[in-house]
Amino acid sequence: MAAARSQPEDDPDPSNSSTIRDSGTPSVLELEDILESSRVPLNHVDEVWPNLYIGDLVIAHDRKQLRRLGITHVLNAAHSKWGSKGDAIFYGRKIKYFGITADDCPEFDLSSYFYTAAELIHQTLRNPDAKLLVHCILGLSRSASLLLAYLMIYHERSLLQAVHRMVLFRPISPNCGFLEQLRNLDIELNEKKKQPQGWPVDCQMISPTDTVSHALLSEPTGKALSTASELVNREEQDINSRSNIGSMEGSSHRRRSRSGLQSGTEDDYEPPPMSELQKCLWTRASSSHVDQVWPNLHLGDAWTARDKLMLQHLGITHVLNAADGKFNINTGATYYKDMNIQYYGIEAFDATDFNMSPFFYPAAKFIRAGLNTVGKVFVHCAMGISRAATLVLAFLMICEKMTLVEAIKTVSAHRNISPNYGFLGQLRELDRALIRERRR
């Protein structure tokens, strides 16, 4: 493994360099030119700020090397993404773990995590003995964008200064969408600096409020974020105090009253903006190949779909494959012909421009039919995170009369999910349509 490059304490501040032009927020093209000019080698991990490291999956999965570095906290900007296996269980008690299920695509709104992630980094580094690793798959785009935002928010660096600082120690390459979001943050922060009396209340650092997204992210005592294990423990206590999983059906009116929305009535409910919905998807529970997310309804991956013994053990009677087809998980009805299983396949692709909404009602109907026969339904795609999760959320909204926020909370209590940005938008439109229907 390439050695980590350390950040020297007497490193000159790039903001003092005469070569840095800071007359305004640079364009995306100008930023890309600066990023491409970096000549430092790419290591598995680099220290870019005292006790703050950025790295890739190799270092994130190397627990022995993390111990050598003295890492005490890990922030994974690619939680549950392909190849990323880290979670609170993987790291144990000696390392606190936080996860963000971010996609490395220009359409993904990473800006909704800028302030909360920056606050997490800031609070962690206040302890002089703490060392934090921020990583994604390659340590180039998602994690780098969060670190740039941290330097801008907490160290008053302009975007240009933050970029110059980072490329001294590591080549980074945020995608064009993230760069544009960082530009917007730079403009916002510059406007705040011009205000003579400091930042107004509505521009202060994000803190816990009564909104559902912050309720999922925050401790009531005022901590900005909770570890995955703390979130799981709190969710388990909450569930146990109300009911067991078998009593969840037929109680949508009770769920609505504790959904965490600012309004206590359905008449006042409006689907949250996309940025708020993405915050709801911060990691909350550890996922297995398959998890029961609703009575007799299981959500999982292709590994379980191909494991007939596991399906028999679970008593599965219906399989819904959200990744059917020659170029996907090509099982089909014939694969289960020696089993008493009803099969329904949807040839969907996990792409933001794929229209999943035409399958919402047919999939919900199939799931409802399976559950009505006292059967057990297994819904899967490749990883059980995006396509399959989207259809399960739609089922809960259509058949169990949940709002999208309630459906996300219900499923996330048992499994990490991350519908892509396009699917999340389609679910939001379904949420809006169902609310209109119920108000008639």
Rosetta blueprint (number, residue, H / E / L):
1 M L
2 A L
3 A L
4 A L
5 R E
6 S L
7 Q L
8 P L
9 E L
10 D L
11 D L
12 P L
13 D L
14 P H
15 S H
16 N H
17 S L
18 S L
19 T L
20 I L
21 R L
22 D L
23 S L
24 G L
25 T L
26 P L
27 S L
28 V H
29 L H
30 E H
31 L H
32 E H
33 D H
34 I H
35 L H
36 E H
37 S L
38 S L
39 R L
40 V L
41 P L
42 L L
43 N L
44 H L
45 V E
46 D E
47 E E
48 V E
49 W E
50 P L
51 N L
52 L E
53 Y E
54 I E
55 G E
56 D L
57 L H
58 V H
59 I H
60 A H
61 H L
62 D L
63 R H
64 K H
65 Q H
66 L H
67 R H
68 R H
69 L H
70 G L
71 I L
72 T L
73 H E
74 V E
75 L E
76 N E
77 A L
78 A E
79 H L
80 S L
81 K L
82 W L
83 G L
84 S L
85 K L
86 G L
87 D L
88 A H
89 I H
90 F H
91 Y H
92 G L
93 R L
94 K L
95 I L
96 K E
97 Y E
98 F E
99 G E
100 I L
101 T E
102 A L
103 D L
104 D L
105 C L
106 P L
107 E L
108 F L
109 D L
110 L H
111 S H
112 S H
113 Y H
114 F H
115 Y H
116 T H
117 A H
118 A H
119 E H
120 L H
121 I H
122 H H
123 Q H
124 T H
125 L H
126 R L
127 N L
128 P L
129 D L
130 A L
131 K L
132 L E
133 L E
134 V E
135 H E
136 C L
137 I L
138 L L
139 G L
140 L L
141 S L
142 R H
143 S H
144 A H
145 S H
146 L H
147 L H
148 L H
149 A H
150 Y H
151 L H
152 M H
153 I H
154 Y H
155 H L
156 E L
157 R L
158 S L
159 L H
160 L H
161 Q H
162 A H
163 V H
164 H H
165 R H
166 M H
167 V H
168 L L
169 F L
170 R L
171 P L
172 I L
173 S L
174 P L
175 N L
176 C H
177 G H
178 F H
179 L H
180 E H
181 Q H
182 L H
183 R H
184 N H
185 L H
186 D H
187 I H
188 E H
189 L H
190 N H
191 E H
192 K H
193 K H
194 K L
195 Q L
196 P L
197 Q L
198 G L
199 W L
200 P L
201 V H
202 D H
203 C H
204 Q L
205 M L
206 I L
207 S L
208 P L
209 T L
210 D L
211 T L
212 V H
213 S H
214 H H
215 A H
216 L H
217 L H
218 S L
219 E L
220 P L
221 T L
222 G L
223 K L
224 A L
225 L L
226 S L
227 T L
228 A H
229 S H
230 E H
231 L H
232 V H
233 N H
234 R H
235 E H
236 E H
237 Q H
238 D H
239 I H
240 N H
241 S H
242 R H
243 S L
244 N L
245 I H
246 G H
247 S H
248 M L
249 E L
250 G L
251 S L
252 S H
253 H H
254 R H
255 R H
256 R H
257 S H
258 R L
259 S L
260 G L
261 L L
262 Q L
263 S L
264 G L
265 T L
266 E H
267 D H
268 D H
269 Y L
270 E L
271 P L
272 P L
273 P L
274 M H
275 S H
276 E H
277 L H
278 Q H
279 K H
280 C H
281 L L
282 W L
283 T L
284 R L
285 A L
286 S L
287 S L
288 S L
289 H L
290 V E
291 D E
292 Q E
293 V E
294 W E
295 P L
296 N L
297 L E
298 H E
299 L E
300 G E
301 D L
302 A H
303 W H
304 T H
305 A H
306 R L
307 D L
308 K H
309 L H
310 M H
311 L H
312 Q H
313 H H
314 L H
315 G L
316 I L
317 T L
318 H E
319 V E
320 L E
321 N E
322 A L
323 A E
324 D L
325 G L
326 K L
327 F L
328 N L
329 I L
330 N L
331 T L
332 G L
333 A H
334 T H
335 Y H
336 Y H
337 K L
338 D L
339 M L
340 N L
341 I L
342 Q E
343 Y E
344 Y E
345 G E
346 I L
347 E E
348 A L
349 F L
350 D L
351 A L
352 T L
353 D L
354 F L
355 N L
356 M L
357 S H
358 P H
359 F H
360 F H
361 Y H
362 P H
363 A H
364 A H
365 K H
366 F H
367 I H
368 R H
369 A H
370 G H
371 L H
372 N H
373 T L
374 V L
375 G L
376 K L
377 V E
378 F E
379 V E
380 H E
381 C L
382 A L
383 M L
384 G L
385 I L
386 S L
387 R H
388 A H
389 A H
390 T H
391 L H
392 V H
393 L H
394 A H
395 F H
396 L H
397 M H
398 I H
399 C H
400 E L
401 K L
402 M L
403 T L
404 L H
405 V H
406 E H
407 A H
408 I H
409 K H
410 T H
411 V H
412 S H
413 A L
414 H L
415 R L
416 N L
417 I L
418 S L
419 P L
420 N L
421 Y H
422 G H
423 F H
424 L H
425 G H
426 Q H
427 L H
428 R H
429 E H
430 L H
431 D H
432 R H
433 A H
434 L H
435 I H
436 R H
437 E H
438 R H
439 R H
440 R L
